[in-house]
Amino acid sequence: MARTVSIGNQDFAAIMEHQYFYIDKTDFLKEWWENGDVVTLITRPRRFGKTLNMSMTEYFFSVKHAGRTDLFESLSIWKEEKYRQIQGTFPVISLSFANIKESSYSAARKKLCQMLTDLYTDHSFLLDSGILPKRDQEFFQNISPDMDDMYATLAIHHLSKYLNLYYKKKVIILLDEYDTPMQEAYMNGYWEKLTGFIRSLFNAAFKTNPFLERAIMTGITRVSRESVFSDLNHPEVVTTTSEKYEDAFGFTQQEVSGALKEYGLSEQEAEVTYWYDGFTFGRRTDIYNPWSILNFLDKGKLAAYWANTSSNSLIGRLIRSGSRNVKMIMEDLLNGKSFHTSIDEQIVYDRLDLEETALWSLLLAGGYLKVKHFENRMTEFGDWNQEYELELTNFEVKVMFRTIIQSWFAASRTNYNDFVKALLQGNLEAMNAYMNQLSETIFSSFDTGRKSSERTEPERFYHGLVLGLMMVLKERYVITSNRESGFGRYDVQLEPRRSEDDAILLEFKVRNPLKERSLEETVQHALAQITERDYAAALRQKGIPETRIRKYGFAFEGKRVLIGGAD
């Protein structure tokens, strides 16, 4: 009989006690312990078992769970006497920053201080033990939600000392989702304040801590060393491209095949692979995200489970506000193509608005992109450059991005659909009416970044429009933008998949008041450019006659739009 799937359960003991579905990942404990690294930072996408593995690690090592051999006796780690002797023998400090998602620095700091206060409350027996000198008793009693930075940033360090005094052993520190508050700080504009606080906390807990035996930190991203790790010179950083622990997070093909067999779902293995396979960790290219597999086992239905577990607001914002090149690459990715880029796996959050490579690094760390090919190349200056070929991870991720793009137009879906209908019908008057209504209602939803101006907004708007069109018309047209044809690069081309449909070329121009007296003149310049640079050449080469190629010029000025067609 198949085991019960407990959705969202991240408590290792509860899963083992109730014999819920579980794939044995205890080899991670052995691999981590034998590597001997003092501080290990492991980054993996969300819902990849980080929290469950941290719970497993705590139950295995913590003196609080000494004697819980029942949790491990059926698992791989229990085969060796050495590890049976280690279980339950270390003081462990376990924290999670997963719920630090505040809109201001003061609120985030308050919540962090409350978490540290709760940690001290859980260890209040130390205050009553009689082992703490008076000065340490005073420090302990000053830990509160309103404590100043000195107490807050030293709290983990001092608790390590107290536990070392009590148990006569150094401590293991487990910090889950360490980067969650930093992402929120970036999103809400208090990045510099929070990183200063976190940097001091980490320095005291992980670098200048003589009472530390080992530590594990987990998160989605590798935040740049300059941001929070500048004082921490010894962490072992394990990213998705590292070979360490490559099968410890996520399910392998063999594990998924066994699970499908247990639940009588083996006949759907090919579909499951198409939807959920494709994550690459180190040398392993057969990793599945556990959240989607668990939900599929539970419900027996293919759906975008992993993609729908969060709002993806940061990803949506960065793509929406990205440059023309970002939107072109997204267009290619959604059409099944890959692209080449250099990647720095350290995420510099305050550079996300300024550097495209930072966006691709974030998408790679988050599991939305995977490495198709990687190589080191020597540049013309004699430096080594790491170049990655990246593509969307799997079909589920493609569904997620389609949903994000479609959501941009949700507030004005009627106007958007009416504009698309008018475009297909060639109704120029209706196209103008609906495009101006669309521009007015959704302009504000297209973030324009810190360096934006009114003059650049229309370009961001129309590239969002291109992606939106692709979602609606992808079955009827092959839609591309900014591709070479004739003697230049057209803005948007709709190549029909059906012989009865016309091809469509769109050219966009922002009115230049120094050169054009009106939007009408801007429209004529756009249409002239289509003709003079022969943007229809690529369509004619595919056998589409000139008479079946419709051409439109779009002129923008602020939120005003004027569309004209070639005779």
N, C-alpha and C positions, 0 to 999 in steps of 0.2 A: 504494500500500500504506500502511495506517495506521501511524503511528509507534508505538513502544513507549511505554506509560505506565509511568513509574518512580515507584511509590508511595512517598511519604515522602522523596524526594530533594530536599534544600534547597540543594545546591551548584550554583550557576549554571554553572560551568565543566563539571562532569560532565554536566549535562543537554545543554549545547550540543555538547560533544565527541562524545557518543554519539547525538546527534540524537534524543533522547527528545522526547515530546510537550511542547510549550511554547507558551504564548500570549505574544506580544511585549508586554512592559510597559516597554520602555526609554524610552517617551515620558515616564515619570515622572522620569527623570534630567534631561531637558531642562526640564520644568516646575519641578522643584525648584531647579535651578541658576539659572534665570532669575528665580525669585521672590526670590532674594537674601537669604532669611531666615537669620540666624546659627544659631539653635537651633530645630529643628523637632521637635515631638512629635506623632507620628501614632498614633492609637488605632484599632484594628480588632479584630473578634472573632478567636478562635483559629482556626488553620488557614486563614487568608485570604491567605497568601503574603507575610507580613511578613518572615520570615527569608530567603526566596528573593530578595525585592527588596533586602534588605540585602546579601546575597551578590553580587547583580548590581551594586549600587552600589560595593562594595569592588573587584570585578574591573575596573570601569570606571575608577575614579579612582586606585587605589593604584599607587605606583611599583613595588611588588613584582610587578605584573602588566603592566608596561610591555611593549608589543610584542604583547600578546594580542589583536591586531586580529581574529583568526580567530573570536573569541567574539561579535563584534558586527557583522561585515560584512554579515550577512543581515538585520539588524534595523533598526528605524526610526531609531534614534539615529545610525546611520552615514551617513545621507543628507546631513548637513550638515558641511561642512569644519570649522566652528568646534569641533564636538564630537569630530571625529577628531583634532584637535590637542590636546584636553584629556586624552584617554585615557591613563592610566598616568603622570600627572604630579604627584600629590600624595602626601605621606606620610599614611597612614590608620591610625588606631587602631580596631580592631574588637573589640567584646566582646558577650557575651550573658549575661544573668542567668537564662536559661531553666531552668538546672539548680539554682538556689539554692532548694531546697524543703526546708529543714531544720526540725526540730521545736523547736529552741531557738536563742536569740540567739547563744550562743557557737559553735554549729555553723555557723550562717549566716555569722557574721563570719569564721570560720576558712576557709570555702569561698570567700568573697569575696576574702580575702587570698591564698589559693592561686591564684585566677584572676589576680589582679594580678601575683603572682610569676611565673606562667607567661607573662604578657604581657611582662614584663621579660626573661625567659629567651629569648623569641623575638626580642628586640631586643638581645641580648648583644653584637652587633657594635659597638654604640654605645660600650660600655665599653672595647673594644679599639681604637677609632678614633683615640684621642689628642686628641679635640676637647673632652672634658669636663674642666673644672677639678677640682681635688682634692676640693673640697667636694661637687660633684655626683657624683664617683666614689664617695664615701663614702655618699651618699644611695642611689645605685643598689645598692650592696652591702648596704644595710640592708633592702632589700625582701625579705620572707620571709613564710611563712605565719604566723609568730608576731610580726610587727611590731606596734608600737603604733599608735594611731589617727592620730598625726601623720603617719607615713610612709604609712599606708594611704589616708587621705583626700587626700593630696597626690600620690599615685602617678601618676594620669593627667595631672595638671597638669605634673609634672616630666618625664614621658615626652614630652609635647607640646613642652616646651622643648628636650629633647635632639634630637628629630627635626627641629625647626626649625633648630637649630645645624648638624645634619648635611646636611640637604637644602636649606637656605636658603629654605624655603617653610613657610607655616603648615599646620597639620594639619587633616584631616577626622576627626571622631570619630563612630563608628557604635555605638550601644548598643541591642541588641535585647532585647525582653521585659524592659524596665526594672522593671515592676511585679510580676513573679512573686515575688520575695522578700518584698515588702510584703504581698501576699495571704497568703502562708504565715505571716508574722509576726502578722497579724490572727487567723488560724485557730488559732495556737498560743500566743497570749498574750504576745508580746514586741514588739508594735507600736511602743511609744514608744522603746524602746532602739534598734531598727533604724532608725527614721526619723531619729533624731538623727545616726546614723552616715552614712546615705545623704545627708542634707541637706548635711553638710559635704563629702562626696565630690563631689556635684553642683555645689556652689558653687565649689569649686576647679577643677573640670573645665570647667564651662560658663559661669561668670560672670567670675571673676577670672583669666581665662586669655588673656593677650595673644598666645598662640601658636596660637589657634584660628581656622581659616578658616571652617568650617561644621560643623554637627553634626546628626545625625538620631537621635532616640530613638523606639522603637516599643514598644507595649504594648497591652493590652486595655482598660485603664481610664485615665482622666485622674485621677490621684491629686490630692487637693486641694492647692492652692498652700500652704496653711498647714502641710501635713504635710511635704513635701519640697522645695517650690519657693519657700519664703518668701524666700530670698536670691537667687532667680533671676528677675529682673524682665523678661526679654526673650524668652522662648520663644514661637514661633508654634505654637499648639495646634490640631491638626486632628483633630476628632472625627468620628463617623459623620454628624453633622448639618452638617458643613462642606462647602463646595463644592470646596475644593482637593483634588486627587488623588482625585476621586470614582470614577474608573474604573481607578485604578492598582492597587487591591487587590480581588481577586474577579474573576469572569468576567461580562461583559455578556451580554445576550440574543443579540446578534449573534455573539459569540465562542462561546457554547454551541451555537447553531444550526450554526455551521461545524464545531465539534468532533463533534457528533452525525452530521453528514453524512459526515465523514471516516471514522468507524467504522461506518457503515451502520446507524445507530440513529435516523434522523430520524423514523421512524414512532412513536417513543415520546416525542417532544418534549413533547406535552401533559402526560403523566404526570411527566416530569422537571421541568417547570415547576411542577406542583402540589406536588411533593415538596420541591424545592430552591430555587425562586425566592423573591423577596420581600424580600431585604435592600435597605435604602435608605441610600445614602450621598449626602449633599448633595441634589442635584436628581435623581439617578439612582435610579429605583425598580425597575430590572431587573437587580439584581446577584445572582449565584449564589455559593454558597460553593464554592471550588475543590476542597476535599477530597472532597466528595460527588460532584462531577462527575467528577473523576479516577477515583475508585473505580467509578463507574457505567460509565465508558468502558472500564475494565480488566475488569470482571466482567460487565457487561451486565445487572445485576440491581438493582432498586430496593430500597434498605435505608437505615436510619438510620446512615449512615457518620459524619457529622460529630458527631452527638449522642453517639456511642459512643466518641469519642476521648479522653475523660477521665471521671473519676468524678463530675464536677459536684458535688462534696461541699459546697462553699460554698453554691451555689444551693439544693441540697436542704435544707441545714441552715436557711437563712434562711426558706424557705417553711414548713418543718416547725415552726419555732419562732415563726412569724409570728402576728400578731393575727387575730381573727375576720375583720376586713376583708380582710386579705391572702388568706386562704383563700377568701373569697367571690369576690374578684376572680379568683383562679386558677380557680375553678369556672366563672365566666363565660368566661374566656379559652379554657378547654378546650371550651366549648360554642360557640365561634366568635364570641364577642362582643368588643367593645373597651371601654376605660374611659378616663376623663379624669384627668389628674394634672399637677401642676407637676413640673418636672425641673430638677435642678442637675447638669450633666454632670460636675462635679468630684465624685469619689467620696471621701467622708469615711468611711474604713473603721471608725473607732471610733464612728461614729453608725449603723452598719448595724443594730444590735440595737434602736435607739431610734427611728428615723425610717423610715416606710414609703417615702417618696420616695427615700431612699438605695437601697433595694432595687430600685425600678423603674429608677433610674439605672444600677445595676449590670447589670440584665437587658437594658436598652437597649444599653449599651456592649458587652455580651457577645454581642449578636446574637440573643438569645432573643425580644426584642420589637422591633417596628418602628413607625415613626411613620406613622400613617394620616392625621393632620391636625395642623397646628400653627398657633397664632396668639398674638399678643401682646394682652393685655387690660389695661386700666387698672383698678386696684382702687379700692374706695371711698375709700382713703386717698391716691389720686393717684399710686400707684406702678405701674410696668409689671410685669405678671406673664406669664411664658411658660407657656402651657397646651398640653399634648400629648394627643392621642388615640392610644392605643397598642393594639396587638393582637399575637398570636403571629405570628412571622415566616412560618412555612410549616408544612406537614404534618409534616416531619421534626422540627421543634421540638416539635410537639404529641405526637408519639410519644415524644420524650425525656422530657417531663414526665409522661406516663402511666407510663413505666418508673420514674421517680424515685418517684412516689407508690406504685406497686405494691411497690417495694422496701422501703418502710416496714413492710410486713406480711409480708415474706419469712420472718422468724424464727418467725412463728406462723401461717403460711398455712393450716394445717389448721383451727385454731380459728376463723380469720377466715371461711373458706369455710363452716364448719359454722354459724357465727352467721348468715351471710347466708341459708343454707338454712332455718334455723329461723325467721328473720324472714319469709321468703316463705310458709312454711307456717303462720305464726301460732302456733308452738309456744312458748308463754311460758316454760315450765320450761326447755327447751333453750336459749332465748335467754339466760336468766339464767346458766346454767351456762357457756356458751361465751363470753359477754361478760366474765365475771369471769376466766376463763382468759386471754382476749385481753388484758384490762387488765393483768393481772399480768405477762404475758410481753413486751408491747411498750411499756409505759409509759415505760421508760427510753430508748427510741429516739426519743421525741418531745422534742427539745430545748426547754427552756422559757425560754431567754434569761437575761440577767443580772438582770432585775428580777422574775423569776418567784417564785411561792410555791406551796405545796401546793394552796391554794384555787383558783388559776388553772389548774393542770395539767389538770383534767378538761375545761375548755373547749377547750384546745389539742388534747387527745386526741380529742374528739368531732368537731372540725372536720377533723382528719386522717381520722377515720373516714368523714365525709361524702365527702371526695375519694376515699377508697378504695372506698366503695360505688359511686360514680359510675363508676369504672373497670370494676367487675365487672358492674354492672347497667345500664350506659348504653344497651345495645341493648333493654332491656326496660322501662326507666323513664326519665322526665325527672326528674332529681334537682336540687333547688334548696334553698338554705338561707337563713335570715334574710331572707325576703321578706314584703312586706305582704300580709295576707289578713284579712278581717273587721275587727277593731278592734285589730290589733297585728301583730307579726312572728313567724311560726312559726320553729322552729329548723330542721327538715328536712322536706321534702315529697317523696314519691315518687309522681309522676303516671304511671299505667300507659300504655304505648303500645298494649297489647292489651286488648280489651274483657273478656276472661276474668279479668284480674288485678285485685285490690283496690288501691285507693289507700292510702297509708300516711302518717301524720303522726307525727313524733317530737318530743318536747319534753324538753330536758335541764335538770336543775337540780342545783346543788351544795347539799348540805345546810347549812342555817344553824342551828347549835346553839342560837342564841338564840330561834329561832322554831319549830323543828321538833324534836320529841322523838326521832324515828327516821327511818330512810330510807323506811319505809313511808309516813310522813306527807309526806315530800318528794315521793314518787311521786304521792300524791293531789293535792298542790298543782300538780304539773306537768299532770296530767290535767284538773284543774279549769280551769287556764289555757287549755288547748286549747278547752274548751267555752265558757267565759265570753267569750273573745275571738274566738270563732267562726272559728278558723283553717281550718275546712273550707269556708268560703265560696267561695274561689277554685276549689276542686275541684267544688263543686256547680254553679257557674256554667258549668263545662265539661261538664255533663250527667252527672256521676258521682253516683249516689244515695247518701244518707247511709249506707245499709246496706252500701255497698261501700267505706266509708272506715274503715280501722282506725287506732286512736289508741293510742300508747304513751308512757308517761312514764318517763324514765331519771333515777334519782337517784344522785349520786356523793358519796362521802366518801373522800378519799384514793384508794386503788386499788380500793375496794369499790364495786360497782355493784348496783343493784336496779332491775328493769324491771317495770312494771305496765301492764296494758291496761284500756281503758275497756270497760264492759259494753255 
